[in-house]
């Protein structure tokens, strides 16, 4: 109830929570809940490919990027810009 309205808006959140329905993979993609949809038989290869790309980034930078992105919801613009600088 905290994150979902911030991701997809209050109207879509109400629709999901009050009807208790499940989303298809395509709907989840359209609503911005997932970034990519692949066929079942392609899933392992795609996961390996993404993991390989993440491993190639600077050591330790992924954790900092994730923390920075999460902080954006609680920081003001100036505070966030200071963290990014």
MDTraj code that builds the backbone (N, CA, C; nanometers):
import mdtraj as md
import numpy as np

residues = "UNK UNK UNK UNK UNK UNK UNK UNK UNK UNK UNK UNK UNK UNK UNK UNK UNK UNK UNK UNK UNK UNK UNK UNK UNK UNK UNK UNK UNK UNK UNK UNK UNK UNK UNK UNK UNK UNK UNK UNK UNK UNK UNK UNK UNK UNK UNK UNK UNK UNK UNK UNK UNK UNK UNK UNK UNK UNK UNK UNK UNK UNK UNK UNK UNK UNK UNK UNK UNK UNK UNK UNK UNK UNK UNK UNK UNK UNK UNK UNK UNK UNK UNK UNK UNK".split()
xyz = np.array([
    [0.0817, -0.1203, 0.0000],
    [0.0000, 0.0000, 0.0000],
    [0.0858, 0.1264, 0.0000],
    [0.2153, 0.1141, 0.0254],
    [0.3022, 0.2317, 0.0233],
    [0.3644, 0.2517, -0.1140],
    [0.4297, 0.1505, -0.1664],
    [0.5050, 0.1657, -0.2910],
    [0.4180, 0.1610, -0.4161],
    [0.3183, 0.0758, -0.4169],
    [0.2402, 0.0558, -0.5388],
    [0.1753, 0.1838, -0.5911],
    [0.1091, 0.2650, -0.5084],
    [0.0508, 0.3891, -0.5615],
    [0.1556, 0.4849, -0.6175],
    [0.2750, 0.4810, -0.5634],
    [0.3818, 0.5673, -0.6133],
    [0.4344, 0.5193, -0.7479],
    [0.4200, 0.3906, -0.7735],
    [0.4650, 0.3341, -0.9007],
    [0.3611, 0.3471, -1.0114],
    [0.2355, 0.3177, -0.9794],
    [0.1337, 0.3100, -1.0851],
    [0.0173, 0.4063, -1.0671],
    [0.0160, 0.4814, -0.9590],
    [-0.0932, 0.5755, -0.9352],
    [-0.2024, 0.5144, -0.8484],
    [-0.2808, 0.6015, -0.7902],
    [-0.3827, 0.5584, -0.6944],
    [-0.4973, 0.4836, -0.7621],
    [-0.5388, 0.5263, -0.8813],
    [-0.6529, 0.4621, -0.9482],
    [-0.6227, 0.3161, -0.9822],
    [-0.5067, 0.2911, -1.0406],
    [-0.4715, 0.1532, -1.0754],
    [-0.4484, 0.0696, -0.9499],
    [-0.3920, 0.1305, -0.8471],
    [-0.3712, 0.0585, -0.7217],
    [-0.5046, 0.0176, -0.6615],
    [-0.6008, 0.1087, -0.6604],
    [-0.7343, 0.0750, -0.6096],
    [-0.7947, -0.0389, -0.6895],
    [-0.7834, -0.0302, -0.8206],
    [-0.8391, -0.1341, -0.9068],
    [-0.7811, -0.2711, -0.8705],
    [-0.6509, -0.2772, -0.8542],
    [-0.5875, -0.4048, -0.8209],
    [-0.6249, -0.4535, -0.6815],
    [-0.6178, -0.3652, -0.5845],
    [-0.6376, -0.4066, -0.4461],
    [-0.7835, -0.4355, -0.4138],
    [-0.8753, -0.3611, -0.4741],
    [-1.0167, -0.3811, -0.4425],
    [-1.0791, -0.4963, -0.5202],
    [-1.0199, -0.5332, -0.6315],
    [-1.0723, -0.6464, -0.7091],
    [-0.9924, -0.7737, -0.6854],
    [-0.8735, -0.7598, -0.6279],
    [-0.7850, -0.8730, -0.5991],
    [-0.7512, -0.9537, -0.7246],
    [-0.7432, -0.8848, -0.8363],
    [-0.7122, -0.9556, -0.9603],
    [-0.5621, -0.9587, -0.9841],
    [-0.5214, -1.0496, -1.0680],
    [-0.3810, -1.0618, -1.1057],
    [-0.3581, -0.9923, -1.2386],
    [-0.2391, -0.9404, -1.2565],
    [-0.2015, -0.8785, -1.3830],
    [-0.1337, -0.9810, -1.4721],
    [-0.1543, -0.9670, -1.6007],
    [-0.0763, -1.0464, -1.6954],
    [0.0629, -0.9838, -1.7046],
    [0.1549, -1.0565, -1.7624],
    [0.2898, -1.0032, -1.7805],
    [0.2866, -0.8777, -1.8665],
    [0.2045, -0.8779, -1.9712],
    [0.1951, -0.7611, -2.0593],
    [0.1396, -0.6399, -1.9853],
    [0.0381, -0.6609, -1.9010],
    [-0.0166, -0.5500, -1.8220],
    [0.0884, -0.4958, -1.7258],
    [0.1607, -0.5841, -1.6603],
    [0.2655, -0.5408, -1.5676],
    [0.3693, -0.4565, -1.6401],
    [0.4008, -0.4940, -1.7626],
    [0.4950, -0.4164, -1.8435],
    [0.4361, -0.2804, -1.8791],
    [0.3125, -0.2785, -1.9239],
    [0.2469, -0.1530, -1.9616],
    [0.2322, -0.0592, -1.8424],
    [0.2088, -0.1127, -1.7258],
    [0.1893, -0.0317, -1.6064],
    [0.3212, 0.0109, -1.5422],
    [0.4324, -0.0370, -1.5920],
    [0.5619, 0.0016, -1.5390],
    [0.6074, -0.0772, -1.4176],
    [0.5459, -0.1914, -1.3921],
    [0.5840, -0.2728, -1.2772],
    [0.7023, -0.3636, -1.3067],
    [0.7231, -0.3935, -1.4323],
    [0.8397, -0.4700, -1.4761],
    [0.9015, -0.3959, -1.5934],
    [1.0277, -0.4196, -1.6183],
    [1.0956, -0.3490, -1.7272],
    [1.1048, -0.4310, -1.8537],
    [1.0769, -0.5596, -1.8424],
    [1.0939, -0.6470, -1.9577],
    [1.0134, -0.7748, -1.9369],
    [0.9605, -0.8286, -2.0457],
    [0.8908, -0.9568, -2.0428],
    [0.9558, -1.0463, -2.1468],
    [0.9917, -1.1668, -2.1063],
    [1.0519, -1.2630, -2.1993],
    [0.9759, -1.3949, -2.1895],
    [0.9870, -1.4752, -2.2934],
    [0.9251, -1.6074, -2.2934],
    [0.9923, -1.6959, -2.1890],
    [0.9173, -1.7908, -2.1365],
    [0.9704, -1.8803, -2.0333],
    [1.1030, -1.9430, -2.0741],
    [1.1108, -1.9878, -2.1977],
    [1.2320, -2.0572, -2.2424],
    [1.3510, -1.9627, -2.2589],
    [1.3279, -1.8328, -2.2598],
    [1.4355, -1.7341, -2.2734],
    [1.4781, -1.6741, -2.1394],
    [1.4047, -1.7064, -2.0341],
    [1.4257, -1.6402, -1.9054],
    [1.5662, -1.6605, -1.8492],
    [1.6131, -1.7829, -1.8428],
    [1.7451, -1.8096, -1.7837],
    [1.8558, -1.7397, -1.8617],
    [1.8490, -1.7447, -1.9940],
    [1.9524, -1.6803, -2.0758],
    [1.9501, -1.5294, -2.0572],
    [1.8302, -1.4715, -2.0503],
    [1.8200, -1.3259, -2.0326],
    [1.8697, -1.2850, -1.8942],
    [1.8368, -1.3630, -1.7928],
    [1.8847, -1.3337, -1.6571],
    [2.0370, -1.3396, -1.6517],
    [2.0952, -1.4395, -1.7166],
    [2.2415, -1.4498, -1.7225],
    [2.3020, -1.3293, -1.7940],
    [2.2378, -1.2861, -1.9013],
    [2.2872, -1.1715, -1.9774],
    [2.2854, -1.0447, -1.8919],
    [2.1750, -1.0206, -1.8218],
    [2.1659, -0.9025, -1.7353],
    [2.2666, -0.9096, -1.6207],
    [2.2813, -1.0273, -1.5612],
    [2.3785, -1.0436, -1.4528],
    [2.5194, -1.0142, -1.5029],
    [2.5502, -1.0589, -1.6232],
    [2.6811, -1.0306, -1.6818],
    [2.7050, -0.8824, -1.7012],
    [2.6009, -0.8108, -1.7424],
    [2.6133, -0.6656, -1.7596],
    [2.6355, -0.5966, -1.6258],
    [2.5654, -0.6426, -1.5220],
    [2.5798, -0.5821, -1.3896],
    [2.7184, -0.6069, -1.3319],
    [2.7730, -0.7246, -1.3551],
    [2.9057, -0.7589, -1.3037],
    [3.0126, -0.6689, -1.3642],
    [2.9907, -0.6225, -1.4859],
    [3.0900, -0.5398, -1.5550],
    [3.0963, -0.3963, -1.5025],
    [3.0006, -0.3559, -1.4195],
    [3.0032, -0.2196, -1.3661],
    [3.1111, -0.2088, -1.2589],
    [3.1445, -0.0869, -1.2223],
    [3.2483, -0.0636, -1.1214],
    [3.2121, -0.1337, -0.9910],
    [3.3087, -0.1976, -0.9308],
    [3.2864, -0.2709, -0.8058],
    [3.2272, -0.1790, -0.7000],
    [3.1186, -0.2209, -0.6407],
    [3.0559, -0.1443, -0.5341],
    [2.9622, -0.0345, -0.5793],
    [2.9610, -0.0013, -0.7069],
    [2.8786, 0.1114, -0.7510],
    [2.7301, 0.0777, -0.7550],
    [2.6950, -0.0478, -0.7769],
    [2.5532, -0.0830, -0.7862],
    [2.4786, -0.0557, -0.6565],
    [2.5400, -0.0870, -0.5439],
    [2.4763, -0.0605, -0.4155],
    [2.4533, 0.0877, -0.3937],
    [2.5506, 0.1688, -0.4315],
    [2.5366, 0.3136, -0.4182],
    [2.4281, 0.3692, -0.5075],
    [2.4198, 0.3186, -0.6287],
    [2.3161, 0.3637, -0.7219],
    [2.1785, 0.3265, -0.6690],
    [2.1630, 0.2037, -0.6201],
    [2.0340, 0.1604, -0.5669],
    [1.9933, 0.2459, -0.4470],
    [2.0866, 0.2735, -0.3575],
    [2.0567, 0.3564, -0.2406],
    [2.0184, 0.4975, -0.2823],
    [2.0894, 0.5521, -0.3795],
    [2.0607, 0.6859, -0.4290],
    [1.9199, 0.6927, -0.4872],
    [1.8825, 0.5927, -0.5645],
    [1.7494, 0.5912, -0.6246],
    [1.6397, 0.5757, -0.5199],
    [1.6632, 0.4940, -0.4185],
    [1.5632, 0.4787, -0.3131],
    [1.5476, 0.6064, -0.2319],
    [1.6577, 0.6777, -0.2092],
    [1.6526, 0.8018, -0.1315],
    [1.5763, 0.9122, -0.2024],
    [1.5621, 0.9034, -0.3328],
    [1.4966, 1.0101, -0.4070],
    [1.3525, 1.0325, -0.3618],
    [1.2888, 0.9298, -0.3038],
    [1.1500, 0.9438, -0.2604],
    [1.1366, 1.0178, -0.1278],
    [1.2435, 1.0244, -0.0509],
    [1.2351, 1.0922, 0.0780],
    [1.3142, 1.2223, 0.0824],
    [1.3964, 1.2481, -0.0174],
    [1.4776, 1.3696, -0.0202],
    [1.4111, 1.4789, -0.1020],
    [1.4433, 1.6015, -0.0672],
    [1.4073, 1.7133, -0.1523],
    [1.5064, 1.7221, -0.2675],
    [1.4788, 1.8083, -0.3639],
    [1.5632, 1.8203, -0.4816],
    [1.7065, 1.8586, -0.4450],
    [1.7220, 1.9598, -0.3585],
    [1.8570, 2.0050, -0.3232],
    [1.9372, 1.8954, -0.2540],
    [1.8746, 1.8256, -0.1607],
    [1.9438, 1.7188, -0.0887],
    [1.9836, 1.6068, -0.1848],
    [1.8948, 1.5725, -0.2765],
    [1.9253, 1.4668, -0.3722],
    [2.0402, 1.5081, -0.4640],
    [2.0407, 1.6335, -0.5062],
    [2.1479, 1.6810, -0.5938],
    [2.2824, 1.6791, -0.5222],
    [2.2814, 1.7108, -0.3921],
    [2.4053, 1.7038, -0.3142],
    [2.4581, 1.5609, -0.3092],
    [2.3687, 1.4653, -0.2910],
    [2.4101, 1.3253, -0.2863],
    [2.4659, 1.2792, -0.4204],
    [2.4113, 1.3314, -0.5280],
    [2.4562, 1.2921, -0.6612],
    [2.5883, 1.3577, -0.6984],
    [2.6179, 1.4717, -0.6371],
    [2.7396, 1.5457, -0.6695],
    [2.8591, 1.4799, -0.6163],
])
top = md.Topology()
chain = top.add_chain()
for i, resn in enumerate(residues, 1):
    res = top.add_residue(resn, chain, resSeq=i)
    for name in ("N", "CA", "C"):
        top.add_atom(name, md.element.get_by_symbol(name[0]), res)
traj = md.Trajectory(xyz[None], top)
